[in-house]
């Protein structure tokens, strides 16, 4: 039985515009603690818009509806407030930040989110172990954030940040895009390491590679800004067989 305390994220009737164009059109979604949800859909369906809207990107304007996190209305809260509440977004195309090392960026983020100082040496040690588990060379910690990183290393860097920040809700936007089979396995293992009964995952993808290695509770099909179908993990196979268009009209 699901109780109010189990509810993590609840979205009601969400309509979102970007530069005057409506992208999400009355979307409803509920995620409970311990659940893994997948959003799938064709390009341009609004998948990334949903992730950015949950995270509070100012470019994505909420026209109608509400977003609740642990019962609190965060519809118009700023991004940093949402991060402090425990929401994390892994970007589809991670930004490069020259002049700031990966370690410094992560340490600053951790302090900002937790609101308390941390012990540098123990943090470095923990970060080194986590990097090792992701197949990342420790020297990447001293390099500028994502500068000169391959596509795979950028994605691993995002998973590293997720593991070190340990949010309540992690939104992974196309984390498997551009990764080879070995990198997908490593990233998937990092995601599995993160997942427990008290946190949740929202995986946004149009591809099914990463899903082969994860335990999925719910799959949602997003077409033209609306969730048109919801099912269990077997819906992924249905997508592979029939495609999004056929599912949208049945």
C-alpha positions in Angstrom: 0.0 0.0 0.0 1.4 3.4 -1.1 1.2 6.1 1.6 1.6 9.9 1.3 5.1 9.5 2.7 6.0 7.2 -0.2 5.2 9.8 -2.8 8.2 11.5 -4.1 7.2 13.4 -7.3 3.7 14.2 -8.5 3.0 16.2 -11.6 -0.6 17.3 -12.4 -1.9 18.7 -15.7 1.5 20.2 -16.6 1.6 22.5 -19.7 5.0 23.9 -20.6 6.0 26.4 -23.3 9.4 27.1 -24.7 9.8 30.4 -26.6 6.0 30.6 -26.9 5.6 27.1 -28.3 3.6 24.6 -26.2 5.7 21.4 -25.7 4.0 19.6 -22.8 0.2 19.5 -23.0 -1.5 18.5 -19.7 1.0 15.8 -18.5 0.3 13.8 -15.3 3.0 11.6 -13.6 3.5 10.2 -10.2 6.7 8.6 -8.9 7.0 6.9 -5.5 10.2 6.2 -3.5 12.1 3.2 -4.7 10.6 3.2 -8.2 12.3 3.4 -11.6 10.3 5.1 -14.4 11.2 5.3 -18.0 10.0 8.0 -20.5 10.2 7.0 -24.1 9.1 8.7 -27.3 10.1 10.0 -30.7 12.4 13.0 -31.1 10.5 16.2 -30.4 7.9 14.6 -28.2 8.9 16.6 -25.1 11.1 14.1 -23.2 13.9 16.5 -22.4 11.4 19.3 -21.8 9.9 17.2 -19.0 13.3 16.8 -17.4 14.2 20.5 -17.6 10.8 21.4 -16.3 11.1 19.2 -13.2 14.6 20.7 -12.6 13.3 24.3 -13.0 15.2 25.5 -16.1 14.0 29.2 -16.6 13.6 28.7 -20.3 10.8 26.3 -19.8 7.7 28.2 -18.8 4.9 26.5 -16.9 1.6 27.7 -18.3 -0.7 25.4 -16.3 -0.4 22.6 -13.8 1.7 21.8 -10.7 4.9 19.9 -9.7 5.0 18.5 -6.2 8.1 17.0 -4.5 7.6 15.2 -1.2 4.3 17.0 -0.9 5.8 20.5 -1.4 4.7 22.6 -4.4 7.9 23.4 -6.3 6.2 24.5 -9.6 7.9 27.9 -9.5 10.9 27.2 -7.3 14.4 28.0 -8.6 16.7 25.3 -9.7 19.0 25.5 -6.7 16.1 25.1 -4.3 15.1 21.9 -6.2 18.6 20.6 -6.1 18.8 21.2 -2.3 15.5 19.2 -2.0 17.2 16.3 -3.7 16.6 16.5 -7.4 19.4 15.8 -9.9 19.4 16.1 -13.7 22.0 14.4 -15.9 22.2 16.3 -19.2 21.9 14.9 -22.6 24.8 17.0 -23.8 26.9 17.9 -20.7 28.4 21.4 -20.8 32.2 22.1 -20.8 33.5 24.5 -18.1 37.0 25.7 -18.6 39.0 26.9 -15.6 37.1 24.7 -13.1 38.3 21.1 -12.4 35.8 18.2 -12.2 36.7 17.7 -8.5 36.3 21.3 -7.6 33.0 21.5 -9.3 31.7 18.4 -7.6 33.0 19.5 -4.2 31.3 22.9 -4.5 28.1 21.3 -5.7 28.1 18.9 -2.7 28.6 21.7 -0.2 25.9 23.9 -1.9 23.3 21.0 -1.9 24.1 19.7 1.6 24.6 23.2 3.1 27.5 22.0 5.2 31.3 21.8 4.9 33.0 18.5 4.0 36.4 17.0 4.7 38.5 17.4 1.5 40.8 14.3 1.9 38.0 11.9 2.7 35.9 13.3 -0.1 38.8 12.9 -2.6 39.3 9.3 -1.4 35.6 8.5 -1.9 35.5 10.2 -5.3 38.6 8.2 -6.4 36.9 4.9 -5.5 33.7 5.9 -7.3 35.7 6.9 -10.4 37.5 3.6 -10.3 34.1 1.8 -10.3 33.1 3.7 -13.4 36.3 2.9 -15.2 37.4 6.6 -15.1 41.1 7.5 -14.7 41.5 9.5 -11.5 43.4 12.2 -13.4 40.1 13.3 -14.9 39.3 14.8 -11.5 42.0 17.4 -12.0 40.9 18.2 -15.6 38.5 21.1 -16.4 34.9 19.9 -16.3 34.2 17.9 -19.5 36.8 19.9 -21.5 38.4 17.4 -23.9 36.3 14.5 -22.5 35.0 12.0 -25.0 31.2 11.6 -25.2 31.5 8.5 -23.0 33.7 10.2 -20.4 31.2 13.1 -20.2 28.4 10.6 -19.5 30.5 8.8 -16.9 31.2 12.2 -15.3 27.5 12.8 -15.0 26.9 9.4 -13.3 29.9 10.2 -11.0 28.2 13.5 -9.9 25.0 11.6 -9.3 26.7 9.0 -7.1 28.5 11.6 -5.1 25.5 13.9 -4.6 23.2 11.0 -3.8 19.9 12.7 -4.7 16.4 11.5 -3.8 15.4 11.7 -7.5 17.8 11.3 -10.4 16.6 12.3 -13.9 18.8 10.8 -16.6 18.3 12.4 -20.0 19.6 10.2 -22.8 22.5 9.0 -20.7 23.1 6.0 -23.0 23.2 8.1 -26.2 26.5 7.8 -28.1 27.9 5.2 -25.7 29.4 1.9 -26.9 28.3 -1.4 -25.4 31.0 -1.5 -22.7 30.4 2.1 -21.6 26.6 1.4 -21.4 27.4 -1.6 -19.1 29.6 0.6 -16.8 27.1 3.4 -16.7 24.3 1.0 -16.0 26.3 -0.5 -13.1 26.7 3.0 -11.7 23.0 3.6 -11.9 22.3 0.3 -10.2 24.7 1.2 -7.4 22.8 4.4 -6.9 19.4 2.9 -6.8 17.8 1.9 -3.4 14.3 1.7 -1.8 14.4 5.4 -0.7 15.4 7.1 -3.9 13.9 7.0 -7.5 15.0 7.2 -11.1 13.4 8.8 -14.1 15.2 7.7 -17.2 14.5 9.6 -20.4 15.5 7.8 -23.6 14.4 6.9 -27.1 16.7 3.9 -27.2 16.6 0.7 -25.1 20.3 -0.2 -24.6 20.6 1.0 -21.0 17.2 -0.6 -20.0 18.6 -4.1 -20.7 20.7 -3.8 -17.5 18.2 -2.1 -15.2 15.1 -3.2 -13.2 12.3 -1.0 -14.5 8.9 -0.5 -12.8 7.0 1.7 -15.2 7.4 2.7 -18.9 5.6 5.7 -20.2 5.2 6.6 -23.9 5.3 10.4 -24.5 4.0 11.6 -27.9 3.2 15.3 -28.7 3.6 16.4 -25.1 1.3 13.8 -23.6 1.7 10.4 -22.0 -0.3 8.2 -24.3 0.5 4.8 -22.7 1.9 3.4 -19.5 2.9 -0.1 -18.7 5.6 -2.3 -17.1 9.0 -3.2 -18.5 7.3 -5.4 -21.3 6.2 -2.1 -22.9 9.9 -1.6 -24.0 9.7 -4.7 -26.2 6.4 -3.6 -27.6 8.1 -0.3 -28.6 10.9 -2.2 -30.3 8.3 -4.3 -32.2 5.7 -1.7 -33.1 7.3 1.7 -32.8 5.9 4.8 -31.1 3.3 5.8 -33.7 1.4 2.6 -33.6 1.3 2.6 -29.8 0.1 6.2 -29.7 -3.1 5.3 -31.5 -4.0 2.1 -29.6 
